[in-house]
Structures are given as structure tokens and as C-alpha cells.
Amino acid sequence: MSGNVQLLSDTLAKAKAENRAALVAYLPAGFPTVDGGIEAAKAVFDGGADIVEVGLPHSDPVLDGPVIQTADDIALKGGVKIADVLRTVREAHAASGRPVLVMTYWNPIDRYGVERFTAELAEAGGAGCILPDLPVQESALWREHAEKHGLGTVFVVAPSSRDERLAEITAAGSGFVYAASLMGVTGTRASVGASAEDLVARTRATTELPVCVGLGVSNAVQAKEVAAFADGVIVGSAFVKRMLDAPDHAAGLTAVRELAAELAEGVRRAS
């Protein structure tokens, strides 16, 4: 069965045709429970997210800040497994018809088996993977199996990436390019940073792939700011924080649905 990288590309192209950025929401699988995480993914789609990234919880993340680490800890203590991540992808995609990716560090896939993981992700309707710690020069095996199964391979670029390195990364990727707006870990911030716009411009000079910006976006004002120069706006910690701060699960679902609606309005006000 083929995965949904084409749906991902079509979704980003549709947003561009509507003169707006796509809203990409991140939520970890298994948080606050497996069923609760599936409901949260459906809620952000209901609120207006175009794409959802499902995080595969990891005990030693290198990109995730304290908010997402807290959610990952809850998921891991709840016993979340890769099968639960794939179930989250399957049910979120089936309910929405929209693209769902997995964001994961390399070690869990390596241990699970690349062929097995790509085949099962495609069977679940997944659109691909974001792999923040997989070096491009070590990615041939992954890319071979991802391409075979119709999955996108999204690499992360950072403000520190030199132009020649950007070209190497974007040439190997598919779906879109994840531009980290600043150096550091995920988390909500008062401003997204001027370096993001420069990074998008430098990345676009190397590729026709859409460029989506993440790390730091937490409200509609920031979403509007980033949507003015990026193809997609990625929001993670703000959604997770809404869930963590809610008095109960139902309130958490309402909170993330409302935040998605606010952010969806923000990306539609791009000039």
C-alpha cells in the first residue's frame, strides 16, 4: 500500500493557491493517553489544521523543549508503543482525510526496522516522516524504503545551516522542508525571530519544495507574521501546553480546537 506523500504535496499546493500558509499542528502520540491523543489530533483538524505531525515519544529528545518533554514523559509512562503511534496516524487520517506525518528521532525506527516501519506507516495512511536527527549522508536506506512506500522525507534546516549544506539537505528531502526558526529547542516564545525569514529565503534558493517554519509560534499574531514569508506554519508546544493546562481532558480538547481555529485564521491573514 502506498503512503500519502502526494496528499501532503497537494495540501500545501492548495494552501498556496488560496494565498495563505498551511497550518501544521504537532501533538505527541499517547498523550494524555493513546485514545486521548487520537481525540486531540482530530480536534486540531476540526479546528482548522491542514496537516498534523504525530510525535513518537522519546526518552532523550534533542529538539523538544520542556513542554513537549513533559507530554512525552506522560506518554512513555503510559506505555506508548510504535503500534500506538501508527494507530494514531491511521485514525486521525481516516477521520479527516488530511495528511498525517510522524515526527521521530532515528533510533526507534532503526530498532523497529526501516522496512517494517515504512510499510506499516504507509498502510496506516501516513504521509511521511520528519527526522530531525538523521543526517542526510546517512539517510539512503530510509529514503529508499520511504520512496518505495510513497512516504515523504522531511529534513530539518536551521539558521546555522550554510547554503551548500541547505542544498544538500533539500535535494534529499520530499514533501516539504522544516525550517527551525532559531537555534534551540521547541517551545513558545515572545517572538519568532528575524532569522526565520532569512532561512526561508536561503532555503527556497535551493529547492522547489515548500518551506514550513516551526519552533516558537504560539498565537495568531505570530502565525500571521510567519505566514507572510513561509509556506507553512508549524505549531507544537502551544497545543501541548493547552492540553497540559486544561482541568480535564474535555476542556483540553476544546482548548486545542479553539487554538487551531485562531491559528488557522492567522495563516489566512498573510499579506
C-alpha positions, 0 to 999 in steps of 0.5 A: 500500500502506498503512503500519502506523500502526494496528499501532503504535496497537494495540501500545501499546493492548495494552501498556496493557491488560496494565498495563505500558509498551511497550518501544521499542528504537532501533538505527541502520540499517547498523550494524555493517553493513546485514545486521548491523543487520537481525540486531540489530533482530530480536534486540531483538524476540526479546528482548522489544521491542514496537516498534523505531525504525530510525535513518537515519544522519546526518552532523550529528545534533542529538539523538544523543549520542556513542554513537549518533554513533559507530554512525552514523559506522560506518554512513555509512562503510559506505555506508548508503543510504535503500534500506538503511534501508527494507530494514531496516524491511521485514525486521525487520517481516516477521520479527516482525510488530511495528511498525517506525518510522524515526527521521530528521532532515528533510533526507534525506527532503526530498532523497529526496522526501516522496512517494517516501519515504512510499510506499516506507516504507509498502510496506516495512511501516513504521509511521511516522516520528519527526522530531525536527527538523521543526517542526510549522508546517512539517510539512503536506506530510509529514503529508499524504503520511504520512496518505495512506500510513497512516504515523504522525507522531511529534513530539518534546516536551521539558521546555522545551516550554510547554503551548500549544506541547505542544498544538500539537505533539500535535494534529499528531502520530499514533501516539504522542508522544516525550517527551525526558526532559531537555534534551540529547542521547541517551545513558545516564545515572545517572538519568532525571530528575524532569522526565520525569514532569512532561512526561508529565503536561503532555503527556497534558493535551493529547492522547489519544495515548500518551506514550513517554519516551526519552533516558537509560534504560539498565537495568531499574531505570530502565525500571521507574521510567519505566514507572510514569508513561509509556506507553512506554519508549524505549531507544537508546544502551544497545543501541548501546553493547552492540553497540559493546562486544561482541568480535564481532558474535555476542556483540553480538547476544546482548548486545542480546537479553539487554538487551531481555529485562531491559528488557522485564521492567522495563516489566512491573514498573510499579506 
